[in-house]
């Protein structure tokens, strides 16, 4: 059954739909950005702002502002533990207590708790993982991303689709090697801006001016910094981040595949092009922890049968290899990436 509110569609008129499906990215980098948004959806600036606020208050938008790209900033990894059933809540509380843990999901697998740790440096990231292991008594499976084939959770939701992007034919994809010590060329202002906006933009008519006041910089400097961070990939997109659970996309499955190493790049690119595959990336095998899988895919859907059918299609036509299906059973934590501070490679020497 969907976790989405049964009447969420009744709360969304044509203008709201244009905001929800049209402004998940591309939010203008200008002093009064809602002027452009309002013109696009056919209302005035104050009404556009009020509608975004209402959609946020109703839970249809999870946050507003930039989506940071952790593989380009600092160090990030997916991790998992095997939390004992009688200690599950206590383990989740410890893990979720770290600001650097921005996602945590229960999954139906012996590795039953999956979370993401993002920090300014690999050293800080690994220290957090070691603390989690010590405090919970649970061995941690550490799976940093090695190659990004396709990652994009932007897709239309004001529809009757059974799975993400049901109506699209193909998506753009390119294999990108990921470093565990990403060190974007960040100026002092860039760092201040990233730290200020990591929780989202203020929902006002002048969000960039508000950020400028918070970081003690002229608004033109902040606008230039945001443009630079977008161009460098530190910010993936700017817009309204949809709450996929509220809009019914809760039949979400992470599928892990044991792909021959010499076929990995070709198969990763091929699978990443499929529109219903929302995430596709290479992570390391961990044979010492009995983890043989090296390719990860995610499929988001409203109906489990439809998601299973797409996984069957993947296994039959694209990835005829051993795999496991890890359905998410509970969202334990979900925020944007958070940093205590930002360092670059020179600060670690």
Secondary structure in CASP SS format (residue, H / E / C, confidence):
PFRMAT SS
TARGET T0000
AUTHOR 0000-0000-0000
METHOD secondary structure of the structure
MODEL  1
X C 1.00
X C 1.00
X C 1.00
X C 1.00
X C 1.00
X C 1.00
X C 1.00
X H 1.00
X H 1.00
X H 1.00
X H 1.00
X C 1.00
X C 1.00
X H 1.00
X H 1.00
X H 1.00
X H 1.00
X H 1.00
X H 1.00
X H 1.00
X H 1.00
X H 1.00
X C 1.00
X C 1.00
X C 1.00
X C 1.00
X C 1.00
X C 1.00
X C 1.00
X C 1.00
X C 1.00
X C 1.00
X H 1.00
X H 1.00
X H 1.00
X H 1.00
X H 1.00
X H 1.00
X H 1.00
X H 1.00
X H 1.00
X C 1.00
X C 1.00
X C 1.00
X H 1.00
X H 1.00
X H 1.00
X H 1.00
X H 1.00
X H 1.00
X H 1.00
X H 1.00
X H 1.00
X H 1.00
X H 1.00
X H 1.00
X H 1.00
X C 1.00
X C 1.00
X C 1.00
X E 1.00
X E 1.00
X E 1.00
X E 1.00
X E 1.00
X E 1.00
X E 1.00
X E 1.00
X C 1.00
X H 1.00
X H 1.00
X H 1.00
X E 1.00
X E 1.00
X E 1.00
X E 1.00
X E 1.00
X E 1.00
X E 1.00
X E 1.00
X E 1.00
X C 1.00
X C 1.00
X C 1.00
X H 1.00
X H 1.00
X H 1.00
X H 1.00
X H 1.00
X H 1.00
X H 1.00
X H 1.00
X H 1.00
X H 1.00
X H 1.00
X H 1.00
X C 1.00
X C 1.00
X C 1.00
X C 1.00
X E 1.00
X E 1.00
X E 1.00
X E 1.00
X E 1.00
X E 1.00
X E 1.00
X C 1.00
X C 1.00
X C 1.00
X C 1.00
X C 1.00
X E 1.00
X E 1.00
X E 1.00
X E 1.00
X E 1.00
X E 1.00
X E 1.00
X C 1.00
X C 1.00
X H 1.00
X H 1.00
X H 1.00
X H 1.00
X H 1.00
X H 1.00
X H 1.00
X H 1.00
X H 1.00
X H 1.00
X H 1.00
X H 1.00
X H 1.00
X H 1.00
X H 1.00
X C 1.00
X C 1.00
X C 1.00
X E 1.00
X E 1.00
X E 1.00
X E 1.00
X C 1.00
X E 1.00
X E 1.00
X E 1.00
X E 1.00
X E 1.00
X E 1.00
X E 1.00
X C 1.00
X C 1.00
X C 1.00
X C 1.00
X C 1.00
X C 1.00
X C 1.00
X C 1.00
X C 1.00
X C 1.00
X C 1.00
X E 1.00
X C 1.00
X C 1.00
X C 1.00
X C 1.00
X C 1.00
X C 1.00
X C 1.00
X C 1.00
X C 1.00
X C 1.00
X C 1.00
X C 1.00
X E 1.00
X E 1.00
X C 1.00
X C 1.00
X C 1.00
X C 1.00
X E 1.00
X E 1.00
X C 1.00
X C 1.00
X C 1.00
X C 1.00
X H 1.00
X H 1.00
X H 1.00
X H 1.00
X H 1.00
X H 1.00
X H 1.00
X H 1.00
X H 1.00
X H 1.00
X C 1.00
X C 1.00
X C 1.00
X C 1.00
X C 1.00
X C 1.00
X C 1.00
X C 1.00
X C 1.00
X H 1.00
X H 1.00
X H 1.00
X H 1.00
X H 1.00
X H 1.00
X H 1.00
X H 1.00
X H 1.00
X C 1.00
X C 1.00
X C 1.00
X H 1.00
X H 1.00
X H 1.00
X H 1.00
X H 1.00
X H 1.00
X H 1.00
X H 1.00
X H 1.00
X H 1.00
X H 1.00
X H 1.00
X H 1.00
X C 1.00
X C 1.00
X C 1.00
X E 1.00
X E 1.00
X E 1.00
X E 1.00
X E 1.00
X E 1.00
X E 1.00
X E 1.00
X C 1.00
X C 1.00
X C 1.00
X C 1.00
X C 1.00
X C 1.00
X C 1.00
X C 1.00
X C 1.00
X C 1.00
X E 1.00
X E 1.00
X E 1.00
X E 1.00
X E 1.00
X C 1.00
X C 1.00
X C 1.00
X H 1.00
X H 1.00
X H 1.00
X H 1.00
X H 1.00
X H 1.00
X H 1.00
X H 1.00
X H 1.00
X H 1.00
X H 1.00
X H 1.00
X C 1.00
X C 1.00
X C 1.00
X C 1.00
X C 1.00
X C 1.00
X E 1.00
X E 1.00
X E 1.00
X E 1.00
X E 1.00
X C 1.00
X C 1.00
X E 1.00
X H 1.00
X H 1.00
X H 1.00
X C 1.00
X E 1.00
X C 1.00
X C 1.00
X C 1.00
X E 1.00
X E 1.00
X E 1.00
X E 1.00
X E 1.00
X C 1.00
X E 1.00
X C 1.00
X C 1.00
X H 1.00
X H 1.00
X H 1.00
X H 1.00
X H 1.00
X H 1.00
X H 1.00
X H 1.00
X H 1.00
X H 1.00
X H 1.00
X H 1.00
X H 1.00
X H 1.00
X H 1.00
X C 1.00
X C 1.00
X C 1.00
X C 1.00
X E 1.00
X E 1.00
X E 1.00
X E 1.00
X E 1.00
X E 1.00
X E 1.00
X E 1.00
X E 1.00
X E 1.00
X E 1.00
X E 1.00
X C 1.00
X C 1.00
X C 1.00
X C 1.00
X C 1.00
X C 1.00
X C 1.00
X C 1.00
X C 1.00
X C 1.00
X H 1.00
X H 1.00
X H 1.00
X H 1.00
X C 1.00
END
